[in-house]
Amino acid sequence: MEHTFINDLQNMIGKEVTGYYMVAEKEIREGKNGLFMRLRLQDRSGSVTGYVWKDFQKADESFSAGDVIKIRANVQLFKEQIQFNISQIRFADHSEYNIELFLVRSKFSPEYLSERFFYFVDKVENLFLKQLLRDIFDDKEFFARFLNAPAAKSWHHNYIHGLIEHTVSVASICEFVSSMYPVNLDLLITGALLHDVAKVFEYSAQPPIEFTDLGRLVGHLSLSDQLICEKARHIVGFPDDLLMHVRHLVLSHHGEYEKASVRLPQTLEATLLHLCDNLDAQSVGVAQLIEAAPDDAQWTEYDKLNNRYYKITRI
């Protein structure tokens, strides 16, 4: 069966589609006419909301989020957003589909991202900071996990190679702003390369992306700090004051206590790292919403994280 990719559904409005899709989200809701099932379905091209309005109870017991299902659905446009009105649904066995249909990857090659990443490692001149970075990222097994990891569950860079793409982008922005403000560039670049390093432990790499138990209970800020301290402890003579500044960069980069920051940014480098990190994360998150919208849509889907829609610029 030829697969109909989600980013091609805008050409299928009003038509029926039969195919395999991965369940990213699944919930039972109550509407005016009783209970219904809401699904968030995805393939490597994007995601779409699907609804099962009746007779879903038996199917509900047969699959969970993370499974692949086979559906028959009508493609509809509602409030400028494409959705599935699902008439048939069932669990799909692994033998029925190619998992590559559901593996979303960065648009940049891993070779390019790796080259850019180690460009920034080599740019650091401070011998202690360079050794810290080398001790972490020269570990081939760890770097392989870092290279394949996503940067988030849903909002930004939520795909294979997303973490290194985000890290390289943040380091690039930091390099640019260093020419405008009196910062310690070695410290700022090191913070950029390490700020999300423990996301390799926070998320599962395979779709759909989910938090690990360690990610939920401890989180990548504390895990990154722990990793940095462990590595620095084995570098002879690593200055305590320098380690404190690196730790502060990592522990404060979320910027606000309400956003799970361990500390507020209290150095110029920490302030800039937070802003550069947020610039990339928020910009890519909005860009992903715009990219997922139909070609003639004027607004994106609702952004639950930031509580707003985004007007799509078409001028």
N, C-alpha and C positions, 0 to 999 in steps of 0.2 A: 504494500500500500504506500503510495506517495504521500509524504508528510506535508501538511499545510502549516507553514511556519506562522507564528503569531504576528510577526511584522508584516505578513501578507494578508491578514484578515480584512484590512480596509478595502481590499478588492473583492471580498466575499460577502459583503453586507446583504442580508436578505436571503442568503443561500445556506444550504445545509453542509456541514462538515463532519466527517468521521475520521478520528485519529487518536493518537497516543499523546498524552501530556502529563507532565509531572505535577503532583500536588504540592504547592508551596505552603498553602494555608487551607484549613478546613474548619468550618464552624456551622452550628445549627442556630438559626435565628428565628424569632417570632415576628410575623408580619400581620397584616390586616386579616388575611385569610388562613392564618395558622402558621405552623412551622415550615421552614424551608432551609435548604442547604446552600451555603455560600462557599465557593472555592476560589482560590487564587491559583491558576494553572500557569505553567511556564514551559518553555523550551529554550534553546540557546539564543533565540532571537529576541526574547522578551517575555512578558507575562500578561495575563488577561483574567478578568473576573468572570466566573461562571456561576449560574444559578440552577438548582434543581428544585422545582416548585412542588412536586408531589411524588409519592411512591419512592422516596429515597431511603427509607428506614433500613431495608435489607442491604442495600449497597453501602450504607453508612458503616455497617459492621465489618465490611470486607476490606477496607483500605484506610490508611492513615496519611498524614502529611509525610512527605518523603517518598511515597509510592508513586508508581506510574499507573494511570488509568486509561481505559479506552472509552471514548465518549462519542455520542452522536448529538449534534447540537446545531441550532440555528444561530447564525451570526447576526447580531443586532447592534444598532447604534442608539445609545441612550445618553442624553445630556452630553453629546459630542464624544462619548467614550464607547469603544467597542466592547461588547460582552457576549458571552455564550448563554443561550437559553437551552439547557441540556435536557434532552428527552430520554436518552439511554446512557447508562454508565456502569462500568464494571472494573474490577481490579485486573491489571495486566501482568502476566508473568514475564520474567526477565528474558525468556526465549523469544518474545514477540517483538522486541524493539531493539534499536541500537542506542546504547547509552550516550553516544556522542551527540545525539539530538538534543541532549539536555545540559551539556557542559558549556557554560558561558565562559569565555576567556577574554582577556584584555585585547584590545585592538593592536597593541604593541607586542612585538615578538619577545619571548623571554630572553633571547640573546641580546637584543637592544637594551632591555631593561636592566639586565645584569651588567652590561658594559657601562651604562649611565650610573648605576649604583656604585660600582667600584671606582668610577671616576671621582666621585665625592669622597670615598674612603681614602683614595690617594691624595686628595686635595688637602686633607688634614695634616698639618705640619707638627703639631705637638706630639712628641714621641709616646707619651702615656696614652693619649686619646687614640692615636693610630693603633697602638698595640691592643687596646681594648676592643676596637672595631675588628681588628684582624683575628683576635682570639675568638670572637663571636661568629663572624661570618666566614672565616676560612674553614670552619667545620662544615664539610661537604654535606653531611646528612642534615644538619640544621639549615644550611642555606637552601637546600632542595625544598624543605618544608616552607621556608620563608618565601621562596620564589613562587610556589604554587598557592600560597594562602590568599584568601579574600581579605579585604580590609574592613568589611562590615557584613551584617546579616541582610540588610535590605536597603539602606539609604544610599550609600555611595561605594563605588569600587567593589561591589558585592559579586565578585566573580573570580575565577582562577587567574592568578598573577595580579590581582587587584591590590594586594598589600604592597608589593614592591613598586607598582605603578604609582600609588599614592605617596609612598616614601620618597621616590625620586622626584615627584612633582613638588613636594614640600621642600626638599633640599634645594631644588632649582629656584623656588621663590625666595627661600632664605638667602641663597647666594646673591640674588638680585637686590634684595633690600639691604644687604650688608654694605653696599656702596653708598647708601643714603643715611645710615645711622651708625654711631660709634660703637660697634659691637665687637666681641671676640668671635671672629669667624670660625675658628676651630671648634669652639664650644657650641656655637649655633648649629653648624653642620653636623656635629656629633649628635646633638639633641634631635635634629631632624631625622637622622638615620636610625636612631634608637627609640624614638618616642612611641612607636607602636610595635616594637620588636616581638613582644610576647603575644601578639594576636595569633601567632602560630599555635599557641596553646588554648586560645579563647574560642576559636571557631573550628567547626568541622570543615574540611576542604571540599568534600563531595556534596553535590546538590541533594536536597535543598540545604543551604547553609544554616546551621544551627549553633547555638552556644553549647560548649562542652560544660560539664559540671564545674570544672575548675574555672572556666570563664565566667559562669554565673556567680559562683560563690566567692571568688577572689578578684578576678578582673585583670585586664592587661596592664593597667598602670602599676599595680602592686607587683604583678608577675615580672614586668619589665625591670622594675627597680631591684627585685630579688636577683634576676639574672645578671644585671650590671654589677651589683655588689659582689656576687660570687666570682665573676671574672676578674674584677679589679683586685680582689683579695690575693690573687695569684700573680699579680704583676708587681715585682719588687720595687718598692719606693713610690708607688702610686700616691700622689699627694692627697691628703684627706680633704683639703679645701676644694681641689679640683673635682673629686668624686662627689662632694656635696652639691656642687653646681650642676653636674650632669644629672644627678638624682632629682634635683629641683626641676630641671627642664622637663623630665619625664613625668614627675608626679603632679605638675601644675599645668600640663599642656591642654587639658580640657577647659581651663579658664575660669570655670564657675563651680562652686560647690553643688549647685543644683544639677550640674551635668557630670557629676561623679568625679570632679577634680579633687585630688587629695589635698592640694594646696593651691592658693591663688598665685598667679605669676607675680614674682617679686624681684625680678631682675629684668633688665632690658632684653636680654637674650630670651628669657622665658616669655616675656610679653610678645615678642616678635614670633617666636615659635608657635604660640597659641594662635595668633592671628593668621599666620601662614598656613597652619594646619586647617583652621576653620575655613579659610578662603578656598582651599582646594576641595575639602570635603563638601561644603555647601554648594559650590559652583558645579561640581560633578554631579551631585545629587539632583540639582535642578535640571542640568543638561540631560540627565537620564530620563527624567519625567517628560521633558520636551520631546526627546527622541522617541519615546514610547507612544506619544499622542498621534492620532490619525493626521494625515497630511493636511486636511482642511479644518482641523480643530483650531479654535481660537484660545482655548484654555487647556491646561494640563489637568490630570487627575488631582484630587485633593491630597495635599502633603500633610499627613497626620502628625509628623514630627514637628513641623513648624507652623501648623494650623493655618494653612492658606492654599489657594490655587495660584498658578503662575500664568500670566498672559504671555502667549507665544508671539514673539515679534515677527511680523510678516510685512516688512516695508522695504 
